[in-house]
Amino acid sequence: MEQKKNLMLLKVTLIIYAVIAIVYGLCFFFIPEKLVELSGSSEPVPSSWLRWAGGVIIALGVGAILVFRNPAKQYIFVFTLALSTLLTGLALVYAWICEMVGDLWFTAMPAILMLVVSALFWWSLFLTKEVLCPKE
């Protein structure tokens, strides 16, 4: 019973991450200029510098959906998502505090969101280690 509850936390976290990643990824991939404009930044950014990252983010979101469907032995991928959300959140907090460009909410909201999702991933890793990394 406890294992199902722990897996539920992991699965909810994976879905939250997948939605965020796919939405941001699609925006970076298809409308990077609009995303920069929405941020309130007056600095131009070449679209290709954001577009390639959109593809990577979309792929990670799809990977999260695949792990959602079968989380067994997926410790490395979930660890990678936990680490990537932590590093993303920290980078956004740094930008928020030290390099504020554009609208505050455009940096603060994803920073907080990524750190919350990261905490959920780390917690899930701890609770579901037997499923994600079984001893054989």
Disulfide bonds with the S-S distance in Angstrom:
none
